Amino acid sequence: MTAELSRDMARDSMKEKRITAAEIAKIAGVSRSTVTGVVNDYSYSSDATKAKVREVIAEYG
């Protein structure tokens, strides 16, 4: 499954419910703990990873 298809499927399913950290992680290609760290501003992840997670949150949020 391509990342674009995965995003489209996730977007469709998110219309009815809130997105979870696990779903954000899957779309962004990172771990759930990375998502949690970015959200709570204590992540030691790279700036690129933080930006990717924030982008997914903004898109599906």
TORDREN-195010 format. One record per residue: x, y, z of N, C-alpha, C, O in turn. Coordinates in steps of 0.2 Angstrom, whole numbers, padded with zeros to 4 digits, always signed. Atoms other than C-alpha are relative to their C-alpha. Last residue first. Layout:
% residues N
XYZXYZXYZXYZ ...
% end
This chain:
% residues 61
+0001-0002-0006-0031+0083+0067-0007+0001+0004-0007+0003+0009 +0006+0004-0003-0031+0075+0051-0003+0002+0006-0008+0000+0008 +0004+0002+0005-0020+0087+0041-0006-0004+0002-0012-0003-0001 +0003-0006+0003-0013+0097+0055-0005-0003-0005-0011+0000-0006 +0005-0003-0005-0009+0081+0065-0004+0006-0003-0010+0006-0002 +0006+0004+0000-0001+0074+0049-0005+0002+0005-0011+0001+0003 +0003+0000+0006+0010+0089+0047-0006-0004+0000-0012-0003-0002 +0005-0006+0000+0014+0090+0065-0004+0001-0006-0009+0003-0006 +0006+0001-0005+0021+0072+0064-0005+0006+0000-0011+0005+0000 +0005+0005+0003+0031+0076+0048-0006-0002+0005-0011-0002+0002 +0004-0003+0005+0038+0092+0056-0005-0005-0003-0010-0003-0005 +0005-0004-0004+0044+0083+0072-0005+0003-0005-0011+0003-0005 +0005+0005-0003+0052+0070+0061-0005+0004+0003-0011+0002+0002 +0004+0003+0006+0061+0083+0051-0005-0004+0002-0011-0004+0000 +0005-0006+0002+0066+0093+0067-0004-0003-0006-0010-0001-0006 -0002-0006+0004+0074+0077+0073-0005+0005-0002-0011+0003-0001 +0000+0002+0008+0067+0067+0087+0003+0006-0003+0003+0012-0001 -0007-0001+0002+0072+0070+0106+0000-0001-0008+0006-0002-0010 -0003+0004+0004+0053+0073+0110+0008+0002-0002+0009+0007-0003 -0006+0002-0004+0048+0083+0125+0003-0006-0004+0007-0010-0002 -0006-0004+0000+0035+0094+0117+0006-0002+0004+0010+0002+0007 -0002-0003-0007+0020+0085+0123+0006+0004+0000+0008+0006+0005 +0006-0003-0003+0013+0082+0105+0002+0003+0007-0001+0009+0008 +0001-0006+0004+0031+0078+0098-0006+0004+0003-0006+0010+0004 -0005-0004-0001+0034+0065+0112-0001+0007-0003+0001+0012+0000 +0001-0002-0007+0017+0057+0110+0005+0005+0002+0004+0011+0005 +0006-0004+0001+0020+0055+0091-0001+0004+0007-0002+0010+0008 -0002-0006+0003+0037+0048+0095-0005+0005-0001-0004+0011+0000 -0004-0004-0005+0030+0036+0107+0003+0006-0003+0003+0011+0001 +0005-0003-0004+0017+0030+0094+0004+0004+0005+0001+0010+0007 +0003+0003-0006+0032+0026+0083-0005+0004+0003-0005+0010+0003 -0004+0000-0006+0035+0034+0066-0003-0004+0005-0009-0007+0004 -0005+0005+0001+0029+0032+0048+0005+0000+0006+0011-0001+0005 -0006-0004+0000+0019+0048+0048+0006-0005-0001+0011-0003-0002 +0000-0004+0006+0003+0038+0043+0007+0004-0001+0009+0004-0006 +0000+0004+0006+0006+0024+0056+0001+0004-0007+0005+0003-0011 -0006+0004+0000+0011+0036+0070+0001-0004-0007+0006-0004-0010 -0005-0005+0002-0004+0047+0067+0006-0003-0001+0010-0002-0006 +0002-0001+0007-0015+0031+0068+0005+0005-0003+0007+0005-0009 -0003+0006+0004-0006+0026+0084-0002+0001-0007+0002-0001-0012 -0008+0000+0001-0008+0043+0091+0002-0006-0004+0007-0005-0008 -0004+0002-0006-0027+0042+0088+0007+0001-0001+0010+0002-0007 -0005+0004+0002-0038+0051+0075+0004-0001+0007+0005+0003+0011 -0007-0004-0001-0054+0058+0081+0005-0005-0002+0005-0011-0001 -0002+0000-0007-0070+0050+0073+0007+0004+0001+0010+0006-0004 +0005+0002-0005-0082+0051+0058+0003-0001+0007-0001-0001+0012 +0005-0004+0001-0071+0060+0045-0006-0001+0006-0009+0003+0008 +0000-0005-0006-0056+0051+0052-0006+0005-0001-0007+0009+0004 +0002+0003-0006-0060+0035+0041+0000+0005+0006-0004+0005+0011 +0007+0002+0000-0059+0045+0025-0003-0003+0007-0009-0001+0009 +0004-0006+0000-0043+0053+0030-0008-0001-0001-0012+0002+0003 +0000-0003-0007-0035+0037+0035-0005+0006+0000-0009+0007+0005 +0004+0004-0004-0040+0029+0018-0001+0003+0007-0006+0003+0010 +0007-0001+0002-0033+0044+0009-0005-0004+0004-0010-0002+0006 +0003-0007-0002-0017+0044+0019-0007+0001-0002-0011+0003+0002 +0001+0001-0007-0014+0025+0016-0003+0007+0003-0008+0006+0007 +0006+0004-0001-0017+0028-0002-0001-0001+0007-0007-0001+0009 +0006-0004+0002-0004+0041-0002-0006-0003+0001-0011+0000+0003 +0002-0005-0005+0008+0031+0008-0005+0004-0002-0009+0006+0003 -0004-0006+0001+0007+0017-0005-0002+0005+0006-0007+0004+0009 +0004-0006+0000+0000+0000+0000+0004+0006+0000+0009+0007+0004 
% end
